[in-house]
Amino acid sequence: MKKKINEDVANYLILGACNPKMAHEAMKIEPQVGAMLPCNVIVRSTGVDQVMVSAIDPVASMLAIPNDRLKALAGQVRAMLEMVVSTI
């Protein structure tokens, strides 16, 4: 935020978590899906020695597109995100 709009945001980090291979697979299944890809994870301080990690559920974000193949791929991405978040 500091670089873009000269605002300080304390202890807040946005991580780019896009998996290019999975994003490409999703775009092959549904070309307009790019606008809905859940590619960010946030890590933020919620108090002294407390951190929260948040990510959009890929399955929930793909519900607007009626495509079972896309939903299956979103399930794979969800599993990958869950594994990463659980290790933090």
NUMAR-342416 format. One record per atom (N, C-alpha, C): residue number from 1; residue in three letters; chain; atom name; y, x, z. Coordinates in Angstrom, 2 decimals, padded with zeros to 5 digits, m for minus. Layout:
<nodes>
+-----+------+-----+------+---------+---------+---------+
! seq ! type ! mol ! atom !      c2 !      c1 !      c3 !
+-----+------+-----+------+---------+---------+---------+
! NUM !  ALA !   A !   CA !       Y !       X !       Z !
...
+-----+------+-----+------+---------+---------+---------+
</nodes>
This chain:
<nodes>
+-----+------+-----+------+---------+---------+---------+
! seq ! type ! mol ! atom !      c2 !      c1 !      c3 !
+-----+------+-----+------+---------+---------+---------+
!   1 !  MET !   A !    N ! m001.20 !  000.82 !  000.00 !
!   1 !  MET !   A !   CA !  000.00 !  000.00 !  000.00 !
!   1 !  MET !   A !    C !  001.26 !  000.86 !  000.00 !
!   2 !  LYS !   A !    N !  001.18 !  001.98 !  000.70 !
!   2 !  LYS !   A !   CA !  002.36 !  002.85 !  000.79 !
!   2 !  LYS !   A !    C !  002.77 !  003.32 ! m000.61 !
!   3 !  LYS !   A !    N !  001.82 !  003.72 ! m001.39 !
!   3 !  LYS !   A !   CA !  002.12 !  004.25 ! m002.72 !
!   3 !  LYS !   A !    C !  002.61 !  003.15 ! m003.67 !
!   4 !  LYS !   A !    N !  002.03 !  001.97 ! m003.57 !
!   4 !  LYS !   A !   CA !  002.35 !  000.89 ! m004.51 !
!   4 !  LYS !   A !    C !  003.63 !  000.13 ! m004.14 !
!   5 !  ILE !   A !    N !  003.77 ! m000.23 ! m002.86 !
!   5 !  ILE !   A !   CA !  004.92 ! m001.06 ! m002.46 !
!   5 !  ILE !   A !    C !  005.68 ! m000.51 ! m001.26 !
!   6 !  ASN !   A !    N !  005.39 !  000.74 ! m000.90 !
!   6 !  ASN !   A !   CA !  006.07 !  001.42 !  000.20 !
!   6 !  ASN !   A !    C !  005.93 !  000.67 !  001.53 !
!   7 !  GLU !   A !    N !  004.74 !  000.15 !  001.77 !
!   7 !  GLU !   A !   CA !  004.45 ! m000.54 !  003.04 !
!   7 !  GLU !   A !    C !  003.30 !  000.19 !  003.74 !
!   8 !  ASP !   A !    N !  003.43 !  000.37 !  005.04 !
!   8 !  ASP !   A !   CA !  002.38 !  000.97 !  005.84 !
!   8 !  ASP !   A !    C !  001.45 ! m000.12 !  006.36 !
!   9 !  VAL !   A !    N !  000.15 !  000.11 !  006.25 !
!   9 !  VAL !   A !   CA ! m000.86 ! m000.78 !  006.81 !
!   9 !  VAL !   A !    C ! m001.75 !  000.09 !  007.68 !
!  10 !  ALA !   A !    N ! m001.75 ! m000.18 !  008.96 !
!  10 !  ALA !   A !   CA ! m002.47 !  000.67 !  009.91 !
!  10 !  ALA !   A !    C ! m003.98 !  000.48 !  009.81 !
!  11 !  ASN !   A !    N ! m004.71 !  001.58 !  009.70 !
!  11 !  ASN !   A !   CA ! m006.16 !  001.59 !  009.81 !
!  11 !  ASN !   A !    C ! m006.86 !  000.55 !  008.94 !
!  12 !  TYR !   A !    N ! m006.54 !  000.54 !  007.68 !
!  12 !  TYR !   A !   CA ! m007.11 ! m000.42 !  006.73 !
!  12 !  TYR !   A !    C ! m007.43 !  000.33 !  005.46 !
!  13 !  LEU !   A !    N ! m008.69 !  000.32 !  005.05 !
!  13 !  LEU !   A !   CA ! m009.12 !  001.07 !  003.89 !
!  13 !  LEU !   A !    C ! m009.85 !  000.16 !  002.93 !
!  14 !  ILE !   A !    N ! m009.45 !  000.17 !  001.67 !
!  14 !  ILE !   A !   CA ! m010.13 ! m000.60 !  000.63 !
!  14 !  ILE !   A !    C ! m010.95 !  000.39 ! m000.19 !
!  15 !  LEU !   A !    N ! m012.25 !  000.19 ! m000.21 !
!  15 !  LEU !   A !   CA ! m013.14 !  001.07 ! m000.95 !
!  15 !  LEU !   A !    C ! m013.59 !  000.40 ! m002.24 !
!  16 !  GLY !   A !    N ! m013.49 !  001.11 ! m003.33 !
!  16 !  GLY !   A !   CA ! m014.02 !  000.62 ! m004.59 !
!  16 !  GLY !   A !    C ! m015.53 !  000.76 ! m004.56 !
!  17 !  ALA !   A !    N ! m016.23 ! m000.34 ! m004.61 !
!  17 !  ALA !   A !   CA ! m017.68 ! m000.31 ! m004.48 !
!  17 !  ALA !   A !    C ! m018.39 ! m000.79 ! m005.74 !
!  18 !  CYS !   A !    N ! m017.70 ! m000.75 ! m006.85 !
!  18 !  CYS !   A !   CA ! m018.30 ! m001.24 ! m008.09 !
!  18 !  CYS !   A !    C ! m019.43 ! m000.32 ! m008.53 !
!  19 !  ASN !   A !    N ! m020.53 ! m000.91 ! m008.84 !
!  19 !  ASN !   A !   CA ! m021.67 ! m000.18 ! m009.38 !
!  19 !  ASN !   A !    C ! m021.62 ! m000.42 ! m010.89 !
!  20 !  PRO !   A !    N ! m021.20 !  000.58 ! m011.67 !
!  20 !  PRO !   A !   CA ! m021.02 !  000.37 ! m013.11 !
!  20 !  PRO !   A !    C ! m022.26 ! m000.15 ! m013.82 !
!  21 !  LYS !   A !    N ! m023.44 !  000.31 ! m013.42 !
!  21 !  LYS !   A !   CA ! m024.67 ! m000.16 ! m014.08 !
!  21 !  LYS !   A !    C ! m024.88 ! m001.65 ! m013.84 !
!  22 !  MET !   A !    N ! m024.70 ! m002.08 ! m012.59 !
!  22 !  MET !   A !   CA ! m024.88 ! m003.50 ! m012.26 !
!  22 !  MET !   A !    C ! m023.78 ! m004.34 ! m012.90 !
!  23 !  ALA !   A !    N ! m022.55 ! m003.83 ! m012.92 !
!  23 !  ALA !   A !   CA ! m021.45 ! m004.56 ! m013.56 !
!  23 !  ALA !   A !    C ! m021.74 ! m004.74 ! m015.05 !
!  24 !  HIS !   A !    N ! m022.25 ! m003.70 ! m015.69 !
!  24 !  HIS !   A !   CA ! m022.58 ! m003.78 ! m017.12 !
!  24 !  HIS !   A !    C ! m023.68 ! m004.81 ! m017.36 !
!  25 !  GLU !   A !    N ! m024.70 ! m004.81 ! m016.50 !
!  25 !  GLU !   A !   CA ! m025.77 ! m005.81 ! m016.63 !
!  25 !  GLU !   A !    C ! m025.21 ! m007.23 ! m016.51 !
!  26 !  ALA !   A !    N ! m024.31 ! m007.43 ! m015.53 !
!  26 !  ALA !   A !   CA ! m023.71 ! m008.75 ! m015.35 !
!  26 !  ALA !   A !    C ! m022.89 ! m009.15 ! m016.57 !
!  27 !  MET !   A !    N ! m022.15 ! m008.20 ! m017.14 !
!  27 !  MET !   A !   CA ! m021.32 ! m008.51 ! m018.32 !
!  27 !  MET !   A !    C ! m022.18 ! m008.81 ! m019.54 !
!  28 !  LYS !   A !    N ! m023.36 ! m008.20 ! m019.64 !
!  28 !  LYS !   A !   CA ! m024.27 ! m008.53 ! m020.75 !
!  28 !  LYS !   A !    C ! m024.80 ! m009.95 ! m020.59 !
!  29 !  ILE !   A !    N ! m025.04 ! m010.36 ! m019.36 !
!  29 !  ILE !   A !   CA ! m025.55 ! m011.70 ! m019.10 !
!  29 !  ILE !   A !    C ! m024.45 ! m012.74 ! m019.30 !
!  30 !  GLU !   A !    N ! m023.25 ! m012.43 ! m018.81 !
!  30 !  GLU !   A !   CA ! m022.12 ! m013.38 ! m018.85 !
!  30 !  GLU !   A !    C ! m020.83 ! m012.59 ! m019.05 !
!  31 !  PRO !   A !    N ! m020.34 ! m012.50 ! m020.29 !
!  31 !  PRO !   A !   CA ! m019.18 ! m011.64 ! m020.59 !
!  31 !  PRO !   A !    C ! m017.93 ! m011.90 ! m019.76 !
!  32 !  GLN !   A !    N ! m017.67 ! m013.11 ! m019.34 !
!  32 !  GLN !   A !   CA ! m016.43 ! m013.39 ! m018.59 !
!  32 !  GLN !   A !    C ! m016.55 ! m013.11 ! m017.10 !
!  33 !  VAL !   A !    N ! m017.67 ! m012.57 ! m016.65 !
!  33 !  VAL !   A !   CA ! m017.90 ! m012.35 ! m015.23 !
!  33 !  VAL !   A !    C ! m017.01 ! m011.25 ! m014.65 !
!  34 !  GLY !   A !    N ! m016.44 ! m010.39 ! m015.46 !
!  34 !  GLY !   A !   CA ! m015.64 ! m009.27 ! m014.98 !
!  34 !  GLY !   A !    C ! m014.55 ! m009.66 ! m014.00 !
!  35 !  ALA !   A !    N ! m013.95 ! m010.81 ! m014.21 !
!  35 !  ALA !   A !   CA ! m012.87 ! m011.27 ! m013.33 !
!  35 !  ALA !   A !    C ! m013.38 ! m011.63 ! m011.93 !
!  36 !  MET !   A !    N ! m014.69 ! m011.81 ! m011.79 !
!  36 !  MET !   A !   CA ! m015.24 ! m012.27 ! m010.52 !
!  36 !  MET !   A !    C ! m016.09 ! m011.22 ! m009.81 !
!  37 !  LEU !   A !    N ! m016.19 ! m010.03 ! m010.36 !
!  37 !  LEU !   A !   CA ! m017.05 ! m009.02 ! m009.75 !
!  37 !  LEU !   A !    C ! m016.55 ! m008.64 ! m008.35 !
!  38 !  PRO !   A !    N ! m017.44 ! m008.66 ! m007.37 !
!  38 !  PRO !   A !   CA ! m017.07 ! m008.31 ! m005.99 !
!  38 !  PRO !   A !    C ! m017.12 ! m006.79 ! m005.80 !
!  39 !  CYS !   A !    N ! m016.07 ! m006.13 ! m006.20 !
!  39 !  CYS !   A !   CA ! m016.10 ! m004.67 ! m006.25 !
!  39 !  CYS !   A !    C ! m015.36 ! m003.97 ! m005.12 !
!  40 !  ASN !   A !    N ! m014.91 ! m004.66 ! m004.12 !
!  40 !  ASN !   A !   CA ! m014.22 ! m004.00 ! m003.02 !
!  40 !  ASN !   A !    C ! m014.91 ! m004.27 ! m001.70 !
!  41 !  VAL !   A !    N ! m014.86 ! m003.27 ! m000.85 !
!  41 !  VAL !   A !   CA ! m015.32 ! m003.37 !  000.53 !
!  41 !  VAL !   A !    C ! m014.16 ! m002.90 !  001.37 !
!  42 !  ILE !   A !    N ! m013.88 ! m003.59 !  002.47 !
!  42 !  ILE !   A !   CA ! m012.79 ! m003.12 !  003.33 !
!  42 !  ILE !   A !    C ! m013.35 ! m002.63 !  004.67 !
!  43 !  VAL !   A !    N ! m012.70 ! m001.62 !  005.18 !
!  43 !  VAL !   A !   CA ! m013.00 ! m001.07 !  006.50 !
!  43 !  VAL !   A !    C ! m011.68 ! m001.09 !  007.25 !
!  44 !  ARG !   A !    N ! m011.66 ! m001.78 !  008.40 !
!  44 !  ARG !   A !   CA ! m010.40 ! m001.86 !  009.13 !
!  44 !  ARG !   A !    C ! m010.63 ! m001.80 !  010.63 !
!  45 !  SER !   A !    N ! m009.64 ! m001.31 !  011.30 !
!  45 !  SER !   A !   CA ! m009.67 ! m001.23 !  012.75 !
!  45 !  SER !   A !    C ! m009.37 ! m002.61 !  013.32 !
!  46 !  THR !   A !    N ! m010.17 ! m003.02 !  014.30 !
!  46 !  THR !   A !   CA ! m009.93 ! m004.30 !  014.94 !
!  46 !  THR !   A !    C ! m009.61 ! m004.14 !  016.42 !
!  47 !  GLY !   A !    N ! m009.43 ! m002.91 !  016.83 !
!  47 !  GLY !   A !   CA ! m009.11 ! m002.61 !  018.23 !
!  47 !  GLY !   A !    C ! m009.50 ! m001.18 !  018.54 !
!  48 !  VAL !   A !    N ! m009.36 ! m000.82 !  019.77 !
!  48 !  VAL !   A !   CA ! m009.70 !  000.53 !  020.19 !
!  48 !  VAL !   A !    C ! m011.20 !  000.74 !  020.00 !
!  49 !  ASP !   A !    N ! m011.54 !  001.72 !  019.20 !
!  49 !  ASP !   A !   CA ! m012.94 !  002.07 !  018.92 !
!  49 !  ASP !   A !    C ! m013.75 !  000.93 !  018.30 !
!  50 !  GLN !   A !    N ! m013.09 !  000.03 !  017.61 !
!  50 !  GLN !   A !   CA ! m013.80 ! m001.06 !  016.93 !
!  50 !  GLN !   A !    C ! m013.40 ! m001.08 !  015.46 !
!  51 !  VAL !   A !    N ! m014.40 ! m001.21 !  014.60 !
!  51 !  VAL !   A !   CA ! m014.16 ! m001.23 !  013.16 !
!  51 !  VAL !   A !    C ! m014.94 ! m002.39 !  012.56 !
!  52 !  MET !   A !    N ! m014.33 ! m003.05 !  011.60 !
!  52 !  MET !   A !   CA ! m014.99 ! m004.14 !  010.89 !
!  52 !  MET !   A !    C ! m015.14 ! m003.75 !  009.42 !
!  53 !  VAL !   A !    N ! m016.32 ! m003.98 !  008.88 !
!  53 !  VAL !   A !   CA ! m016.59 ! m003.75 !  007.46 !
!  53 !  VAL !   A !    C ! m016.79 ! m005.12 !  006.83 !
!  54 !  SER !   A !    N ! m016.08 ! m005.39 !  005.73 !
!  54 !  SER !   A !   CA ! m016.17 ! m006.69 !  005.08 !
!  54 !  SER !   A !    C ! m016.37 ! m006.54 !  003.59 !
!  55 !  ALA !   A !    N ! m017.15 ! m007.45 !  003.04 !
!  55 !  ALA !   A !   CA ! m017.38 ! m007.49 !  001.60 !
!  55 !  ALA !   A !    C ! m017.64 ! m008.93 !  001.19 !
!  56 !  ILE !   A !    N ! m017.30 ! m009.24 ! m000.02 !
!  56 !  ILE !   A !   CA ! m017.59 ! m010.58 ! m000.56 !
!  56 !  ILE !   A !    C ! m019.08 ! m010.68 ! m000.85 !
!  57 !  ASP !   A !    N ! m019.67 ! m011.81 ! m000.56 !
!  57 !  ASP !   A !   CA ! m021.07 ! m012.05 ! m000.90 !
!  57 !  ASP !   A !    C ! m021.16 ! m012.28 ! m002.41 !
!  58 !  PRO !   A !    N ! m021.82 ! m011.37 ! m003.13 !
!  58 !  PRO !   A !   CA ! m021.90 ! m011.50 ! m004.59 !
!  58 !  PRO !   A !    C ! m022.57 ! m012.81 ! m005.03 !
!  59 !  VAL !   A !    N ! m023.55 ! m013.27 ! m004.27 !
!  59 !  VAL !   A !   CA ! m024.22 ! m014.52 ! m004.64 !
!  59 !  VAL !   A !    C ! m023.24 ! m015.68 ! m004.56 !
!  60 !  ALA !   A !    N ! m022.46 ! m015.74 ! m003.49 !
!  60 !  ALA !   A !   CA ! m021.47 ! m016.81 ! m003.34 !
!  60 !  ALA !   A !    C ! m020.42 ! m016.75 ! m004.44 !
!  61 !  SER !   A !    N ! m019.99 ! m015.55 ! m004.80 !
!  61 !  SER !   A !   CA ! m018.94 ! m015.44 ! m005.82 !
!  61 !  SER !   A !    C ! m019.44 ! m015.81 ! m007.22 !
!  62 !  MET !   A !    N ! m020.74 ! m015.78 ! m007.43 !
!  62 !  MET !   A !   CA ! m021.28 ! m016.12 ! m008.75 !
!  62 !  MET !   A !    C ! m021.70 ! m017.59 ! m008.86 !
!  63 !  LEU !   A !    N ! m021.55 ! m018.36 ! m007.80 !
!  63 !  LEU !   A !   CA ! m021.96 ! m019.77 ! m007.83 !
!  63 !  LEU !   A !    C ! m021.19 ! m020.59 ! m008.86 !
!  64 !  ALA !   A !    N ! m019.99 ! m020.14 ! m009.19 !
!  64 !  ALA !   A !   CA ! m019.16 ! m020.89 ! m010.14 !
!  64 !  ALA !   A !    C ! m019.69 ! m020.79 ! m011.57 !
!  65 !  ILE !   A !    N ! m020.57 ! m019.85 ! m011.83 !
!  65 !  ILE !   A !   CA ! m021.11 ! m019.66 ! m013.18 !
!  65 !  ILE !   A !    C ! m022.57 ! m020.12 ! m013.18 !
!  66 !  PRO !   A !    N ! m022.88 ! m021.18 ! m013.93 !
!  66 !  PRO !   A !   CA ! m024.25 ! m021.71 ! m013.94 !
!  66 !  PRO !   A !    C ! m025.18 ! m020.86 ! m014.82 !
!  67 !  ASN !   A !    N ! m025.65 ! m019.75 ! m014.26 !
!  67 !  ASN !   A !   CA ! m026.51 ! m018.84 ! m015.02 !
!  67 !  ASN !   A !    C ! m027.50 ! m018.22 ! m014.03 !
!  68 !  ASP !   A !    N ! m028.76 ! m018.61 ! m014.13 !
!  68 !  ASP !   A !   CA ! m029.77 ! m018.15 ! m013.18 !
!  68 !  ASP !   A !    C ! m030.00 ! m016.64 ! m013.25 !
!  69 !  ARG !   A !    N ! m029.90 ! m016.06 ! m014.42 !
!  69 !  ARG !   A !   CA ! m030.08 ! m014.60 ! m014.54 !
!  69 !  ARG !   A !    C ! m028.97 ! m013.87 ! m013.80 !
!  70 !  LEU !   A !    N ! m027.75 ! m014.40 ! m013.90 !
!  70 !  LEU !   A !   CA ! m026.62 ! m013.80 ! m013.20 !
!  70 !  LEU !   A !    C ! m026.80 ! m013.93 ! m011.68 !
!  71 !  LYS !   A !    N ! m027.28 ! m015.08 ! m011.23 !
!  71 !  LYS !   A !   CA ! m027.51 ! m015.29 ! m009.80 !
!  71 !  LYS !   A !    C ! m028.57 ! m014.32 ! m009.27 !
!  72 !  ALA !   A !    N ! m029.60 ! m014.06 ! m010.08 !
!  72 !  ALA !   A !   CA ! m030.65 ! m013.11 ! m009.67 !
!  72 !  ALA !   A !    C ! m030.07 ! m011.70 ! m009.54 !
!  73 !  LEU !   A !    N ! m029.23 ! m011.31 ! m010.48 !
!  73 !  LEU !   A !   CA ! m028.59 ! m010.00 ! m010.42 !
!  73 !  LEU !   A !    C ! m027.67 ! m009.93 ! m009.20 !
!  74 !  ALA !   A !    N ! m026.95 ! m011.00 ! m008.92 !
!  74 !  ALA !   A !   CA ! m026.08 ! m011.04 ! m007.75 !
!  74 !  ALA !   A !    C ! m026.89 ! m010.87 ! m006.47 !
!  75 !  GLY !   A !    N ! m028.10 ! m011.38 ! m006.45 !
!  75 !  GLY !   A !   CA ! m028.98 ! m011.20 ! m005.29 !
!  75 !  GLY !   A !    C ! m029.34 ! m009.74 ! m005.09 !
!  76 !  GLN !   A !    N ! m029.55 ! m009.03 ! m006.18 !
!  76 !  GLN !   A !   CA ! m029.84 ! m007.59 ! m006.09 !
!  76 !  GLN !   A !    C ! m028.63 ! m006.83 ! m005.53 !
!  77 !  VAL !   A !    N ! m027.44 ! m007.20 ! m006.01 !
!  77 !  VAL !   A !   CA ! m026.21 ! m006.55 ! m005.53 !
!  77 !  VAL !   A !    C ! m026.01 ! m006.86 ! m004.05 !
!  78 !  ARG !   A !    N ! m026.29 ! m008.10 ! m003.65 !
!  78 !  ARG !   A !   CA ! m026.16 ! m008.48 ! m002.24 !
!  78 !  ARG !   A !    C ! m027.06 ! m007.60 ! m001.37 !
!  79 !  ALA !   A !    N ! m028.30 ! m007.41 ! m001.80 !
!  79 !  ALA !   A !   CA ! m029.22 ! m006.57 ! m001.03 !
!  79 !  ALA !   A !    C ! m028.71 ! m005.14 ! m000.91 !
!  80 !  MET !   A !    N ! m028.13 ! m004.62 ! m001.99 !
!  80 !  MET !   A !   CA ! m027.58 ! m003.26 ! m001.96 !
!  80 !  MET !   A !    C ! m026.41 ! m003.17 ! m000.97 !
!  81 !  LEU !   A !    N ! m025.51 ! m004.16 ! m001.02 !
!  81 !  LEU !   A !   CA ! m024.37 ! m004.17 ! m000.10 !
!  81 !  LEU !   A !    C ! m024.82 ! m004.29 !  001.35 !
!  82 !  GLU !   A !    N ! m025.79 ! m005.17 !  001.59 !
!  82 !  GLU !   A !   CA ! m026.30 ! m005.35 !  002.95 !
!  82 !  GLU !   A !    C ! m026.87 ! m004.05 !  003.50 !
!  83 !  MET !   A !    N ! m027.59 ! m003.31 !  002.65 !
!  83 !  MET !   A !   CA ! m028.18 ! m002.05 !  003.07 !
!  83 !  MET !   A !    C ! m027.09 ! m001.05 !  003.44 !
!  84 !  VAL !   A !    N ! m026.05 ! m000.98 !  002.63 !
!  84 !  VAL !   A !   CA ! m024.96 ! m000.03 !  002.90 !
!  84 !  VAL !   A !    C ! m024.22 ! m000.41 !  004.18 !
!  85 !  VAL !   A !    N ! m023.86 ! m001.67 !  004.31 !
!  85 !  VAL !   A !   CA ! m023.10 ! m002.12 !  005.48 !
!  85 !  VAL !   A !    C ! m023.92 ! m001.95 !  006.76 !
!  86 !  SER !   A !    N ! m025.22 ! m002.18 !  006.69 !
!  86 !  SER !   A !   CA ! m026.04 ! m002.05 !  007.90 !
!  86 !  SER !   A !    C ! m026.17 ! m000.61 !  008.38 !
!  87 !  THR !   A !    N ! m025.92 !  000.34 !  007.51 !
!  87 !  THR !   A !   CA ! m026.01 !  001.74 !  007.92 !
!  87 !  THR !   A !    C ! m024.73 !  002.27 !  008.54 !
!  88 !  ILE !   A !    N ! m023.68 !  001.48 !  008.48 !
!  88 !  ILE !   A !   CA ! m022.38 !  001.93 !  009.01 !
!  88 !  ILE !   A !    C ! m022.33 !  001.68 !  010.50 !
+-----+------+-----+------+---------+---------+---------+
</nodes>
